[in-house]
């Protein structure tokens, strides 16, 4: 095994919730995470549990978890209008 540790590709994503709100998160697998948000009461985020169904409307790759979390922080600070502009 090499000295370089394998790093899975991370993603920052936006979900559109049934009530029209937007949720931002990070994951290594967007489809798995979407399924967790929609179907699991244990694995999905508490915020999305009462706002189902949710739809994946945007995602962006990141090189590692740190970069994904930094980008998530920036996106969470955007206004709703700015997030909608990012999606389109």
C-alpha positions in Angstrom: 0.0 0.0 0.0 1.3 3.4 -0.8 1.9 6.3 1.6 -0.9 8.3 -0.1 -4.2 7.4 1.5 -7.1 6.9 -0.9 -9.6 9.8 -0.8 -13.1 9.2 -2.3 -14.5 12.0 -4.4 -16.6 14.2 -2.2 -19.6 16.3 -3.4 -21.4 19.3 -2.0 -25.1 19.1 -2.8 -28.4 21.0 -2.7 -31.8 19.4 -2.1 -35.1 20.9 -2.8 -37.5 19.9 -0.1 -41.3 19.4 -0.5 -42.0 22.7 1.3 -39.8 24.6 -1.1 -36.8 25.1 1.2 -33.3 24.2 0.2 -30.9 21.9 2.2 -27.1 21.8 1.7 -24.9 18.9 2.6 -21.7 16.9 1.7 -21.4 13.3 0.7 -19.3 10.7 -1.2 -22.3 9.3 -2.9 -25.2 11.6 -4.0 -27.7 8.9 -4.9 -27.2 7.0 -1.7 -27.5 10.2 0.4 -30.7 11.2 -1.5 -32.2 7.8 -0.7 -31.2 8.2 3.0 -32.9 11.6 3.1 -36.1 10.3 1.6 -36.4 6.9 3.2 -34.5 6.7 6.5 -35.5 8.1 9.8 -32.1 7.3 11.2 -29.7 8.2 8.4 -31.4 11.2 6.8 -30.9 14.6 8.2 -33.4 15.7 10.9 -34.2 18.8 8.8 -35.4 16.8 5.8 -37.4 14.2 7.7 -40.5 16.3 7.9 -40.0 17.9 4.4 -40.1 14.8 2.2 -39.9 14.1 -0.6 -36.6 15.9 -1.3 -35.0 16.2 -4.8 -31.4 16.5 -5.7 -31.2 19.8 -7.7 -27.4 20.5 -7.7 -24.1 19.0 -6.8 -20.4 19.9 -7.2 -17.4 17.7 -6.8 -14.7 18.4 -4.3 -11.2 16.9 -3.9 -11.6 15.9 -0.3 -13.8 16.2 2.7 -12.2 19.4 3.9 -12.8 21.2 0.6 -16.3 19.9 0.5 -17.1 21.2 4.0 -15.5 24.6 3.2 -17.7 24.9 0.1 -20.8 23.8 2.0 -20.1 26.6 4.6 -19.9 29.2 1.8 -23.1 27.9 0.2 -25.0 27.9 3.5 -24.2 31.6 3.9 -25.7 32.5 0.5 -29.2 33.9 0.2 -32.0 31.8 -1.2 -31.9 33.9 -4.4 -28.1 33.2 -4.7 -28.7 29.5 -4.1 -31.4 29.4 -6.8 -29.0 31.2 -9.2 -26.3 28.6 -8.5 -28.8 25.8 -9.4 -29.8 27.4 -12.7 
